Amino acid sequence: MTRTEIEEIVKNFLIEDIEVDEEVIKPDAHLKNDLGIDSLDFVDIVVIVERKFGFKIKPEEMQGVTTLSQFCDYIESKAGEK
């Protein structure tokens, strides 16, 4: 799976499932401050990522992930392990 495909999947589920406005979805967008993702949204994101990418997010691995680009980096690194 390419980085572009990962970014497109993430963008789509943020818009459709988490109801983030498309205009604010940018690589340097802060997950919490810019996209408004809270802890309840994160629970949904964990389920969506597992379903779409086939791996579980480990909370300890997400420490320090604050931007959309970093989140996509994380998914890319985990999806590449499969």
BATOR-447921 format. One line per 10 residues: number of its first residue (from 1); their letters; for each residue x, y, z of N, C-alpha, C, O. Coordinates in steps of 0.2 Angstrom, whole numbers, padded with zeros to 4 digits. Layout:
N
NUM	a	X,Y,Z,X,Y,Z,X,Y,Z,X,Y,Z | ...
REM end
This chain:
82
1	mtrteieeiv	0004,-0006,0000,0000,0000,0000,0004,0006,0000,0009,0007,0004 | 0003,0011,-0004,0007,0017,-0005,0005,0022,0000,0000,0022,0003 | 0009,0027,0001,0008,0032,0006,0002,0036,0004,-0002,0038,0008 | 0001,0037,-0003,-0005,0041,-0006,-0011,0037,-0004,-0016,0040,-0002 | -0011,0031,-0005,-0017,0027,-0003,-0019,0027,0004,-0025,0028,0006 | -0014,0027,0009,-0015,0027,0016,-0018,0034,0017,-0023,0034,0021 | -0015,0039,0015,-0018,0046,0016,-0025,0047,0014,-0029,0050,0017 | -0026,0044,0008,-0033,0044,0005,-0038,0040,0010,-0044,0043,0011 | -0036,0035,0012,-0041,0031,0017,-0042,0034,0023,-0047,0035,0025 | -0036,0037,0026,-0037,0041,0032,-0041,0047,0031,-0046,0048,0035
11	knfliediev	-0040,0051,0026,-0044,0057,0024,-0052,0055,0024,-0056,0058,0027 | -0053,0049,0020,-0060,0047,0019,-0063,0045,0026,-0069,0047,0027 | -0060,0041,0030,-0063,0039,0036,-0064,0045,0041,-0068,0045,0045 | -0059,0050,0041,-0060,0056,0045,-0066,0060,0043,-0070,0062,0048 | -0067,0061,0037,-0073,0064,0034,-0080,0060,0036,-0084,0063,0038 | -0080,0054,0034,-0086,0050,0034,-0088,0048,0041,-0093,0048,0043 | -0083,0045,0045,-0084,0042,0051,-0083,0046,0057,-0087,0046,0062 | -0078,0051,0057,-0077,0055,0062,-0080,0062,0061,-0080,0066,0066 | -0082,0063,0055,-0085,0070,0054,-0081,0076,0054,-0083,0081,0057 | -0075,0075,0052,-0070,0081,0052,-0071,0085,0045,-0072,0081,0040
21	deevikpdah	-0071,0091,0046,-0072,0095,0039,-0066,0094,0035,-0060,0094,0037 | -0068,0093,0029,-0062,0092,0024,-0057,0097,0023,-0051,0096,0022 | -0059,0104,0024,-0055,0109,0023,-0049,0109,0028,-0044,0112,0027 | -0050,0106,0034,-0045,0106,0039,-0040,0100,0039,-0035,0100,0043 | -0042,0096,0035,-0037,0090,0034,-0031,0091,0030,-0032,0091,0023 | -0026,0093,0033,-0019,0094,0030,-0014,0090,0034,-0015,0089,0039 | -0008,0089,0030,-0003,0085,0033,-0001,0087,0040,0001,0083,0045 | 0000,0094,0041,0002,0097,0047,-0003,0098,0052,-0002,0101,0057 | -0009,0096,0051,-0015,0097,0055,-0014,0094,0062,-0012,0088,0062 | -0015,0097,0067,-0014,0094,0074,-0020,0090,0075,-0026,0092,0074
31	lkndlgidsl	-0020,0083,0077,-0025,0079,0078,-0031,0082,0083,-0037,0082,0081 | -0028,0084,0088,-0033,0087,0093,-0035,0094,0092,-0041,0095,0092 | -0030,0098,0091,-0032,0105,0091,-0035,0107,0084,-0040,0111,0084 | -0033,0105,0079,-0035,0107,0072,-0041,0102,0070,-0046,0105,0067 | -0040,0096,0071,-0046,0091,0068,-0051,0090,0074,-0056,0087,0072 | -0050,0092,0080,-0055,0091,0085,-0056,0083,0087,-0061,0082,0090 | -0051,0079,0086,-0051,0072,0088,-0050,0072,0096,-0045,0074,0098 | -0055,0069,0099,-0055,0068,0106,-0054,0060,0108,-0054,0056,0103 | -0054,0059,0114,-0053,0052,0116,-0058,0047,0113,-0057,0041,0112 | -0065,0049,0113,-0070,0045,0110,-0069,0044,0103,-0070,0038,0100
41	dfvdivvive	-0067,0049,0099,-0065,0048,0092,-0060,0043,0091,-0060,0039,0086 | -0055,0044,0096,-0049,0039,0095,-0051,0032,0096,-0048,0028,0092 | -0056,0031,0100,-0058,0024,0100,-0061,0021,0094,-0059,0016,0092 | -0065,0026,0091,-0068,0024,0084,-0062,0023,0079,-0062,0019,0075 | -0057,0027,0079,-0051,0027,0074,-0048,0021,0075,-0046,0018,0070 | -0047,0018,0081,-0043,0012,0083,-0047,0006,0079,-0044,0002,0076 | -0054,0006,0080,-0058,0001,0076,-0057,0001,0069,-0056,-0004,0065 | -0057,0008,0066,-0057,0009,0059,-0050,0007,0056,-0050,0003,0051 | -0045,0009,0059,-0038,0007,0057,-0037,-0001,0057,-0035,-0004,0052 | -0040,-0004,0062,-0039,-0011,0063,-0043,-0015,0057,-0041,-0019,0054
51	rkfgfkikpe	-0049,-0012,0055,-0053,-0015,0050,-0050,-0013,0043,-0050,-0018,0039 | -0048,-0007,0042,-0045,-0005,0035,-0038,-0007,0034,-0036,-0009,0028 | -0034,-0007,0039,-0027,-0009,0038,-0024,-0015,0041,-0019,-0018,0039 | -0028,-0019,0045,-0027,-0025,0048,-0022,-0026,0053,-0018,-0031,0054 | -0021,-0020,0057,-0017,-0021,0063,-0020,-0017,0069,-0024,-0012,0068 | -0018,-0018,0075,-0021,-0015,0081,-0016,-0009,0083,-0010,-0010,0083 | -0019,-0003,0084,-0015,0002,0087,-0013,0001,0094,-0018,0000,0098 | -0007,0002,0096,-0005,0001,0103,-0004,0008,0106,0000,0012,0103 | -0008,0010,0111,-0008,0017,0113,0000,0019,0115,0001,0025,0114 | 0004,0015,0117,0011,0017,0119,0015,0019,0113,0019,0023,0113
61	emqgvttlsq	0013,0016,0107,0016,0018,0101,0014,0024,0098,0017,0027,0094 | 0008,0027,0100,0005,0033,0098,0008,0039,0102,0006,0045,0100 | 0011,0038,0107,0014,0044,0111,0018,0048,0106,0023,0045,0103 | 0017,0054,0106,0021,0059,0102,0019,0060,0095,0021,0064,0091 | 0013,0056,0093,0010,0057,0087,0005,0062,0088,-0001,0061,0091 | 0006,0068,0085,0002,0074,0086,-0001,0077,0080,-0007,0080,0080 | 0002,0075,0074,-0001,0078,0068,-0003,0072,0063,-0002,0067,0064 | -0007,0074,0058,-0010,0070,0054,-0004,0066,0050,-0005,0060,0049 | 0001,0070,0048,0007,0067,0044,0010,0061,0049,0012,0056,0046 | 0011,0063,0055,0014,0058,0060,0009,0052,0060,0012,0046,0061
71	fcdyieskag	0003,0053,0060,-0002,0047,0061,-0001,0043,0055,-0001,0037,0055 | -0001,0046,0049,0000,0042,0043,0007,0039,0042,0007,0033,0040 | 0012,0042,0045,0019,0039,0046,0018,0032,0050,0021,0027,0048 | 0014,0033,0056,0013,0027,0060,0010,0021,0056,0012,0016,0056 | 0004,0023,0053,0001,0018,0049,0005,0015,0044,0005,0009,0043 | 0009,0019,0040,0013,0017,0035,0018,0012,0038,0020,0007,0035 | 0021,0013,0043,0026,0009,0046,0023,0002,0049,0026,-0003,0048 | 0017,0003,0052,0014,-0004,0054,0011,-0008,0048,0012,-0014,0048 | 0008,-0004,0043,0005,-0008,0038,0011,-0012,0034,0010,-0017,0031 | 0017,-0009,0034,0023,-0012,0030,0025,-0018,0034,0029,-0022,0030
81	ek	0024,-0019,0040,0026,-0025,0044,0022,-0031,0042,0024,-0037,0043 | 0016,-0030,0039,0012,-0036,0038,0014,-0040,0032,0011,-0045,0030
REM end
